[in-house]
C-alpha cells in the first residue's frame, strides 16, 4: 500500500471516530478491527498484528512517535 493510501485510510478512520463521537470511538475502532480481521481471514496473522500494535503503542509512550511500517 502506498503512503497516499495509508493517509486516505487514516483520514477515513478519523472521520469515523468523529462521527462515532468520543463516547463510542473505542467501540467504532473495535468494530473496524473485527471487520478487517474477518476480511483478512487469518487468525494467527491478526493476533500478530494486534501484538505488533501493542508493541508500537508501548514504544510511542517511551520514545515518541514511531513511523508506520
N, C-alpha and C positions, 0 to 999 in steps of 0.2 A: 504494500500500500504506500502510495506516495505521501509526502508531507502534507500536500494540499488536501488529500483525502482524510488524513488524520485530523487536520484542522476543521474540516467540514463535519466530521463525526463529533468532535469536541463542541462545536457550535450548536449542533442539534441536541446534544446532551444538555448543554447549558440552557437551551430553550425549554427542554422538557423539565428540567429542575425548576426553572422559573414558573412554568405553568403548574407544576405539581404543588409549588409553594413549600416554604421551609418545613412545615409540619409533615409533609408527605414526601420530601425529597429522598429520604433513605429508602422508602418503600418503592418509589419510582426506579431508583438505581438498582435495587434488588430485582425488580421485575425485568429490567433491561438485561441484567446479567443472566438471569434464568432463561430468557428468550434466546440470548446469544449462545448459552450453553447447549440448549436444545438444538439449535441450528448447527452448532459445531459437531455434536453427536459423539464426542469422545470424552468420557468421564475422566480418565486419567489426565488428559491434556487440560481440561477445565480446572481440575484440582491443582495442577502445577501452576497454571496461570493465576489462580487465587493466591497460592503461596508466593509467587513472584510479586504480585501486587502488595502483599503484606510485607515482604522484604523491602520493596521500594518505599512503602509508606514509612517503615522504620528508618530507612536512610534519610528520607525527607525530614523527619523530625530531628535527626542527629546532624545532618550536614547541609541542609537546604535543598533546593530543587534538584531532582535527578532527571536528566533528559529521557524522553520516551525512547525505548529501544525497539 
